[in-house]
Amino acid sequence: MRRINFTMDEETVSLLGSLADQFYGGNRSLAIRAAVESLAAHSGHAGWIITGFTPIEIESETQCHCCHEAFLPGATLFRPVFEKGVSPTALQELPTGPWLDCSKCAGGHL
């Protein structure tokens, strides 16, 4: 995770808060991520976007990729399904390593 500071006008702050409350349990970070992913999906994005999730029953203790909450064996987490953009370098930019999201974080992507 990385913290980024930026300034928004009051109308944007209000809209962000409303969207976060309505769709993301008040999590403004998830609301911003969804907005950026949506913008990328609709503007000829060059990299990768998450288009869905596949449920996975985990076999060992695992953390959510986004919120880092720990889950015990037998829990169901969700592996993202990526869609490639138009960039010729997209294959080199595909996220690597284990990536499983909990239901709360996976819901924030779509």
PyRosetta script that sets phi, psi and omega in degrees:
from pyrosetta import init, pose_from_sequence

init()
pose = pose_from_sequence("MRRINFTMDEETVSLLGSLADQFYGGNRSLAIRAAVESLAAHSGHAGWIITGFTPIEIESETQCHCCHEAFLPGATLFRPVFEKGVSPTALQELPTGPWLDCSKCAGGHL")
pose.set_psi(1, 150.9)
pose.set_omega(1, 179.3)
pose.set_phi(2, -141.1)
pose.set_psi(2, 136.0)
pose.set_omega(2, 179.7)
pose.set_phi(3, -89.8)
pose.set_psi(3, 131.2)
pose.set_omega(3, 177.0)
pose.set_phi(4, -126.4)
pose.set_psi(4, 127.7)
pose.set_omega(4, 179.2)
pose.set_phi(5, -101.5)
pose.set_psi(5, 132.4)
pose.set_omega(5, 174.6)
pose.set_phi(6, -151.0)
pose.set_psi(6, 161.9)
pose.set_omega(6, -176.4)
pose.set_phi(7, -106.0)
pose.set_psi(7, 136.6)
pose.set_omega(7, 177.4)
pose.set_phi(8, -128.0)
pose.set_psi(8, 151.0)
pose.set_omega(8, 176.2)
pose.set_phi(9, -71.5)
pose.set_psi(9, 164.4)
pose.set_omega(9, -175.3)
pose.set_phi(10, -60.2)
pose.set_psi(10, -37.3)
pose.set_omega(10, 179.4)
pose.set_phi(11, -63.9)
pose.set_psi(11, -40.1)
pose.set_omega(11, 179.3)
pose.set_phi(12, -68.8)
pose.set_psi(12, -41.2)
pose.set_omega(12, 177.3)
pose.set_phi(13, -60.8)
pose.set_psi(13, -42.7)
pose.set_omega(13, 179.0)
pose.set_phi(14, -64.9)
pose.set_psi(14, -44.7)
pose.set_omega(14, 178.2)
pose.set_phi(15, -62.3)
pose.set_psi(15, -44.4)
pose.set_omega(15, 178.5)
pose.set_phi(16, -59.3)
pose.set_psi(16, -46.3)
pose.set_omega(16, 179.0)
pose.set_phi(17, -61.4)
pose.set_psi(17, -41.7)
pose.set_omega(17, 179.0)
pose.set_phi(18, -64.0)
pose.set_psi(18, -46.8)
pose.set_omega(18, 178.9)
pose.set_phi(19, -64.4)
pose.set_psi(19, -42.3)
pose.set_omega(19, 179.3)
pose.set_phi(20, -61.3)
pose.set_psi(20, -44.2)
pose.set_omega(20, 179.9)
pose.set_phi(21, -65.9)
pose.set_psi(21, -42.6)
pose.set_omega(21, -175.3)
pose.set_phi(22, -72.5)
pose.set_psi(22, -39.9)
pose.set_omega(22, -171.6)
pose.set_phi(23, -115.3)
pose.set_psi(23, -20.0)
pose.set_omega(23, -170.7)
pose.set_phi(24, -129.4)
pose.set_psi(24, 27.6)
pose.set_omega(24, 176.6)
pose.set_phi(25, 57.3)
pose.set_psi(25, 30.8)
pose.set_omega(25, 179.3)
pose.set_phi(26, 85.3)
pose.set_psi(26, -1.1)
pose.set_omega(26, -177.7)
pose.set_phi(27, -81.2)
pose.set_psi(27, 101.5)
pose.set_omega(27, -177.4)
pose.set_phi(28, -67.8)
pose.set_psi(28, -31.1)
pose.set_omega(28, 178.9)
pose.set_phi(29, -62.8)
pose.set_psi(29, -43.7)
pose.set_omega(29, 177.9)
pose.set_phi(30, -64.8)
pose.set_psi(30, -37.5)
pose.set_omega(30, 179.3)
pose.set_phi(31, -65.0)
pose.set_psi(31, -41.9)
pose.set_omega(31, 178.9)
pose.set_phi(32, -66.7)
pose.set_psi(32, -42.7)
pose.set_omega(32, 179.2)
pose.set_phi(33, -60.1)
pose.set_psi(33, -44.9)
pose.set_omega(33, 179.7)
pose.set_phi(34, -62.3)
pose.set_psi(34, -38.4)
pose.set_omega(34, 179.1)
pose.set_phi(35, -65.7)
pose.set_psi(35, -42.6)
pose.set_omega(35, 179.4)
pose.set_phi(36, -66.0)
pose.set_psi(36, -42.5)
pose.set_omega(36, 178.2)
pose.set_phi(37, -63.3)
pose.set_psi(37, -40.0)
pose.set_omega(37, 178.5)
pose.set_phi(38, -64.8)
pose.set_psi(38, -42.9)
pose.set_omega(38, 177.2)
pose.set_phi(39, -60.7)
pose.set_psi(39, -44.2)
pose.set_omega(39, 179.0)
pose.set_phi(40, -62.0)
pose.set_psi(40, -42.0)
pose.set_omega(40, -178.1)
pose.set_phi(41, -65.1)
pose.set_psi(41, -27.8)
pose.set_omega(41, -176.1)
pose.set_phi(42, -103.4)
pose.set_psi(42, 7.5)
pose.set_omega(42, -177.8)
pose.set_phi(43, -128.4)
pose.set_psi(43, 30.3)
pose.set_omega(43, 177.7)
pose.set_phi(44, 67.1)
pose.set_psi(44, 43.7)
pose.set_omega(44, -177.4)
pose.set_phi(45, -49.5)
pose.set_psi(45, 150.0)
pose.set_omega(45, -177.5)
pose.set_phi(46, -97.2)
pose.set_psi(46, -24.9)
pose.set_omega(46, -174.2)
pose.set_phi(47, -99.1)
pose.set_psi(47, -123.0)
pose.set_omega(47, -174.8)
pose.set_phi(48, -128.1)
pose.set_psi(48, 145.6)
pose.set_omega(48, 172.0)
pose.set_phi(49, -128.5)
pose.set_psi(49, 155.4)
pose.set_omega(49, 177.1)
pose.set_phi(50, -86.2)
pose.set_psi(50, 122.7)
pose.set_omega(50, -178.7)
pose.set_phi(51, -106.5)
pose.set_psi(51, -7.3)
pose.set_omega(51, 179.6)
pose.set_phi(52, 175.9)
pose.set_psi(52, -175.0)
pose.set_omega(52, -178.9)
pose.set_phi(53, -139.4)
pose.set_psi(53, 149.2)
pose.set_omega(53, 173.8)
pose.set_phi(54, -111.9)
pose.set_psi(54, 126.4)
pose.set_omega(54, 178.8)
pose.set_phi(55, -70.4)
pose.set_psi(55, 139.6)
pose.set_omega(55, -179.3)
pose.set_phi(56, -133.0)
pose.set_psi(56, 125.9)
pose.set_omega(56, 173.0)
pose.set_phi(57, -84.3)
pose.set_psi(57, 120.3)
pose.set_omega(57, -174.9)
pose.set_phi(58, -81.9)
pose.set_psi(58, 149.4)
pose.set_omega(58, -176.4)
pose.set_phi(59, -105.7)
pose.set_psi(59, -10.7)
pose.set_omega(59, 177.5)
pose.set_phi(60, -144.0)
pose.set_psi(60, 165.1)
pose.set_omega(60, -179.9)
pose.set_phi(61, -56.9)
pose.set_psi(61, 131.4)
pose.set_omega(61, -174.1)
pose.set_phi(62, -140.9)
pose.set_psi(62, 151.0)
pose.set_omega(62, 176.0)
pose.set_phi(63, -105.6)
pose.set_psi(63, 148.3)
pose.set_omega(63, 172.5)
pose.set_phi(64, -65.6)
pose.set_psi(64, 135.8)
pose.set_omega(64, -179.6)
pose.set_phi(65, -60.4)
pose.set_psi(65, -35.9)
pose.set_omega(65, -174.0)
pose.set_phi(66, -90.7)
pose.set_psi(66, -54.1)
pose.set_omega(66, -174.6)
pose.set_phi(67, -97.5)
pose.set_psi(67, -8.7)
pose.set_omega(67, 177.1)
pose.set_phi(68, 65.0)
pose.set_psi(68, 17.2)
pose.set_omega(68, 174.5)
pose.set_phi(69, -67.5)
pose.set_psi(69, 139.1)
pose.set_omega(69, -179.0)
pose.set_phi(70, -84.9)
pose.set_psi(70, 143.5)
pose.set_omega(70, 178.1)
pose.set_phi(71, -130.4)
pose.set_psi(71, 142.5)
pose.set_omega(71, -177.9)
pose.set_phi(72, -89.4)
pose.set_psi(72, 162.7)
pose.set_omega(72, 177.5)
pose.set_phi(73, -53.0)
pose.set_psi(73, 141.8)
pose.set_omega(73, -178.7)
pose.set_phi(74, 97.6)
pose.set_psi(74, -18.5)
pose.set_omega(74, 178.3)
pose.set_phi(75, -71.3)
pose.set_psi(75, 155.9)
pose.set_omega(75, 176.7)
pose.set_phi(76, -104.2)
pose.set_psi(76, 121.9)
pose.set_omega(76, 172.8)
pose.set_phi(77, -116.1)
pose.set_psi(77, 179.3)
pose.set_omega(77, -171.9)
pose.set_phi(78, -129.4)
pose.set_psi(78, 124.1)
pose.set_omega(78, 177.9)
pose.set_phi(79, -90.1)
pose.set_psi(79, 127.7)
pose.set_omega(79, -179.3)
pose.set_phi(80, -69.3)
pose.set_psi(80, 148.5)
pose.set_omega(80, 172.3)
pose.set_phi(81, -108.2)
pose.set_psi(81, 119.7)
pose.set_omega(81, -176.1)
pose.set_phi(82, -96.4)
pose.set_psi(82, 148.8)
pose.set_omega(82, 173.0)
pose.set_phi(83, -115.8)
pose.set_psi(83, 130.0)
pose.set_omega(83, -178.3)
pose.set_phi(84, -76.3)
pose.set_psi(84, 140.0)
pose.set_omega(84, 175.5)
pose.set_phi(85, -86.3)
pose.set_psi(85, -157.2)
pose.set_omega(85, -173.7)
pose.set_phi(86, -96.8)
pose.set_psi(86, -2.9)
pose.set_omega(86, -176.9)
pose.set_phi(87, -71.6)
pose.set_psi(87, 137.8)
pose.set_omega(87, 175.8)
pose.set_phi(88, -69.7)
pose.set_psi(88, -13.8)
pose.set_omega(88, 178.6)
pose.set_phi(89, -100.6)
pose.set_psi(89, 8.0)
pose.set_omega(89, -176.2)
pose.set_phi(90, -58.8)
pose.set_psi(90, -38.1)
pose.set_omega(90, -178.4)
pose.set_phi(91, -60.2)
pose.set_psi(91, -36.1)
pose.set_omega(91, 178.1)
pose.set_phi(92, -74.1)
pose.set_psi(92, -18.1)
pose.set_omega(92, -177.3)
pose.set_phi(93, -98.2)
pose.set_psi(93, 1.3)
pose.set_omega(93, 179.6)
pose.set_phi(94, -60.7)
pose.set_psi(94, 128.7)
pose.set_omega(94, 178.7)
pose.set_phi(95, -55.9)
pose.set_psi(95, 137.5)
pose.set_omega(95, -178.7)
pose.set_phi(96, -115.9)
pose.set_psi(96, 170.5)
pose.set_omega(96, 179.3)
pose.set_phi(97, 84.2)
pose.set_psi(97, 172.0)
pose.set_omega(97, -179.2)
pose.set_phi(98, -67.0)
pose.set_psi(98, 133.8)
pose.set_omega(98, 179.4)
pose.set_phi(99, -140.7)
pose.set_psi(99, 102.7)
pose.set_omega(99, 175.3)
pose.set_phi(100, -129.4)
pose.set_psi(100, 132.1)
pose.set_omega(100, 178.9)
pose.set_phi(101, -109.6)
pose.set_psi(101, 147.5)
pose.set_omega(101, 172.5)
pose.set_phi(102, -74.0)
pose.set_psi(102, 171.5)
pose.set_omega(102, -176.3)
pose.set_phi(103, -63.4)
pose.set_psi(103, -35.4)
pose.set_omega(103, -179.6)
pose.set_phi(104, -65.5)
pose.set_psi(104, -46.3)
pose.set_omega(104, -178.8)
pose.set_phi(105, -72.7)
pose.set_psi(105, -38.1)
pose.set_omega(105, 177.8)
pose.set_phi(106, -62.4)
pose.set_psi(106, -38.4)
pose.set_omega(106, 178.2)
pose.set_phi(107, -63.9)
pose.set_psi(107, -27.3)
pose.set_omega(107, 179.0)
pose.set_phi(108, -74.6)
pose.set_psi(108, -18.8)
pose.set_omega(108, -179.8)
pose.set_phi(109, -79.2)
pose.set_psi(109, -29.3)
pose.set_omega(109, -171.7)
pose.set_phi(110, -107.8)
pose.dump_pdb("model.pdb")
